[in-house]
Amino acid sequence: MTTAKELDRVRFVRHNNKEVLLVDLSSCSPAEVDRLVRIVPVIVTAQPLHSVLILTDFTGSSFDEEALRAIKETAVFDKAHVKKSALVGTSSLPHGFYDVMKNYARRDFSKFNTREDAVTWLTAE
């Protein structure tokens, strides 16, 4: 069962009259990252194909093997439903993991310094 705290961290936000799925992993422990990332496919796959704009914020998070595996698997599992993906806080990811994730998922993830820059890019025409 998903808790209210988890729903606050994985939710749709509105920007430029468009819905963006915010996956707020900021300052999360490896167990929290694992749990939150596993919620994402349930939400994303309920949306039309190639329609979801996703912003994932990794700022200040910690990761273990299980959390990193969950991130990679989610990136593959929901690929068909995603239109664009933006990442913030990638410096928190282990060295080289961004490239591993990108190659594993076979899709692009654009990196940004701030959430505002990321949602502006995601919602641009």
C-alpha positions in Angstrom: 0.0 0.0 0.0 1.3 3.5 -0.9 1.5 6.0 1.9 0.5 9.7 1.8 4.2 10.6 2.1 5.1 8.5 -0.9 2.2 10.0 -2.9 3.6 13.5 -2.1 7.0 12.4 -3.5 5.6 10.8 -6.7 2.9 13.0 -8.1 1.8 15.1 -11.0 2.5 18.8 -10.9 1.3 21.4 -13.4 3.6 23.7 -15.3 2.7 25.7 -18.5 -0.7 23.9 -18.5 1.0 20.5 -18.8 1.2 17.7 -16.3 4.7 16.6 -15.2 5.3 13.5 -13.1 7.6 14.6 -10.3 9.6 11.8 -8.8 11.1 13.5 -5.7 13.9 11.3 -4.5 15.8 14.1 -2.9 17.5 13.3 0.4 16.2 9.7 0.4 17.8 6.7 1.8 18.5 3.7 -0.5 15.4 2.0 0.9 13.2 5.0 0.2 14.6 5.4 -3.3 13.8 1.7 -4.0 10.3 2.0 -2.6 9.5 5.3 -4.5 11.0 4.2 -7.8 8.8 1.0 -7.8 5.7 3.2 -7.6 6.5 5.0 -10.8 5.6 2.3 -13.3 2.2 1.9 -11.8 1.5 5.5 -12.4 3.2 5.9 -15.8 1.8 2.8 -17.4 -1.7 4.0 -16.6 -1.1 6.9 -19.0 -1.2 6.9 -22.8 1.8 5.7 -24.8 4.5 8.4 -25.4 2.6 11.0 -23.2 4.3 11.2 -19.8 6.8 14.0 -18.9 8.9 12.9 -16.0 11.1 14.9 -13.7 13.3 12.9 -11.3 15.2 14.7 -8.6 18.1 12.7 -7.1 19.6 15.6 -5.0 21.3 14.4 -1.9 20.0 10.8 -2.1 21.9 7.7 -1.2 21.9 4.4 -3.2 22.6 0.8 -2.8 22.6 -2.0 -5.4 18.9 -2.7 -5.0 17.9 1.0 -5.4 20.1 1.3 -8.5 18.6 -1.9 -9.9 15.1 -0.5 -9.3 16.0 2.7 -11.1 17.3 0.9 -14.2 14.3 -1.5 -14.3 11.8 1.3 -14.0 13.5 3.2 -16.8 13.0 0.3 -19.1 9.6 -0.8 -17.9 7.9 2.6 -18.4 9.8 3.6 -21.6 6.9 3.2 -24.0 4.7 5.6 -22.0 7.4 8.4 -21.6 7.6 11.4 -23.9 10.5 13.2 -22.2 12.6 12.6 -19.1 14.6 15.2 -17.1 16.9 14.6 -14.2 18.1 16.9 -11.4 20.8 16.2 -8.8 22.6 13.6 -10.9 25.8 14.3 -9.0 24.3 12.2 -6.2 24.3 9.2 -8.4 27.3 6.9 -8.3 30.0 7.7 -10.8 29.1 6.3 -14.2 25.6 5.2 -13.3 24.0 7.9 -15.5 25.6 6.3 -18.6 24.7 2.8 -17.4 21.1 3.8 -16.9 20.9 5.5 -20.2 22.4 2.5 -22.1 20.3 0.0 -20.2 17.1 1.8 -20.8 18.0 2.8 -24.4 16.6 6.3 -24.0 17.8 9.8 -23.2 17.6 11.5 -19.9 18.3 15.2 -20.0 20.2 16.6 -17.0 19.5 20.0 -15.4 20.8 22.0 -12.4 17.3 23.0 -11.1 13.8 21.7 -11.1 12.6 24.9 -12.7 15.0 24.5 -15.6 13.9 20.9 -16.0 10.1 21.5 -16.0 10.6 24.5 -18.4 12.4 22.1 -20.8 9.9 19.3 -20.3 6.9 21.5 -21.0 8.4 23.5 -23.9 6.7 22.9 -27.3 
